[in-house]
Amino acid sequence: MKFSDFNITPEIIGNLKKLGFKKPTDIQFKAIPHILKKEDVLAVAQTGTGKTAAFAIPVISEIHRSKRSRRAEGVRCLVMVPTHELAIQITEVFKEIGRGTRVKTFGIYGGVKQDPQITRLQSGIDIIIATPGRVFDLVNQRYLDIRQIETLILDEADHMLDLGFLKDIQDLLRYIPKKRQTLFFSATIDENIKKLAYSLVSNPIRIQISPKNPVAKNIEHGVIEVKMDDKRFFLERIISENPEKKILVFVRTKVRAERVSSAMERVGIKSLTIHSDKDQDNRNEVMKKFSVGEVKILIATDVSARGIDIPDIDYVINYDLPEQTENYVHRVGRTGRGRNKGQAISFSSPREQELLEKIEEYLGQNIQKLSIEKEEYRETLELTGERTDWQKLMLEAEEGKKRKRKKKK
Ligand code: AMP
């Protein structure tokens, strides 16, 4: 199956070639023909499966074909996403896939000034990619008219519900025509998601992509048992042993992100942090620096994680295990994008044992345990560039105890 077998415009086929997309992924193969036929789609698919292009390709193609000029005559497609980063990223994908077509795409999200967004909107836009909150504000202030929407797309619907966007979505639906095409994407499915999905779609085509082993085959992932207080030494070691690698580190909270970053700074390792306390300009700058490799270590929380699509992340480190099991899949899925190989390592402390079991249950398989010999564990603590007197004392005390035990024997 080739992209040229789909009934899509040649400009897009050319763009896909330039992007290096040789053949459709599973979800693209299954969804594109139905979306082209204006049918509703309900898809359970994780990031990394190529789902963005699965909706971008047919939507852009159809709008391009139905337009006679480049002038937009009202917004025709609205893509709702949970986070700013995802909005930026999906807008980028739409722009790349739609290059040279008559279709204009624009991303709008909170956290940045509204005025420039309004100016752009007034210049005529066909497709809007947005977080629900900002769309709602703009619609309410009558800067944005969504009464002509033909296709409504909800991406990462489960994450939108997690973030409390249900009310915003429901409020927006009052402005969107009932007769429309709806494409609903979610990484997971439970009762709440189902309820929302079925309130939006009619006679949908259902598509489910590889629910059994949700971690892509090209990602090697393992777990090491590390005490909570020792985690930073292990992170330091991995970074020092892989100076050229781009590493994305996940932590549980914003405060921990800053703490881990400071700990790395103390041993001379430069890192960036991204979480919801940072304003949008700062987040954009951080993403850019990490993307071009100016700084190779990025420390992130789950909230900011889903939007990260940087093709060449070598390692994902789960410094803390995710509290929501499905986030394990989202996190490790940041590496091994497309056809690249990826590696993910999780640090699991005795306190996180229960979480680990839950994740394994969710995956339907055990995560490979990377065993560390006692000697190697100790060496890791000793190797740190930040050895404090206190640590030295602890190590000496350990040694002392061992010697005594030996003597007794
Ligand atoms: P997504 O699931 O939309 O987040 O896409 C995951 C990654 O796969 C992105 O980096 C895309 O650029 C890449 N990708 C999407 N479709 C294809 C394809 N047909 N061939 C190769 N890579 C693809």
Boltz pocket constraint, residues with backbone or C-beta under 6 A from the ligand:
constraints:
  - pocket:
      binder: B
      contacts: [[A, 20], [A, 21], [A, 22], [A, 23], [A, 24], [A, 25], [A, 28], [A, 46], [A, 47], [A, 48], [A, 49], [A, 50], [A, 51], [A, 52], [A, 53], [A, 309], [A, 311], [A, 337], [A, 338], [A, 339]]
      max_distance: 6.0
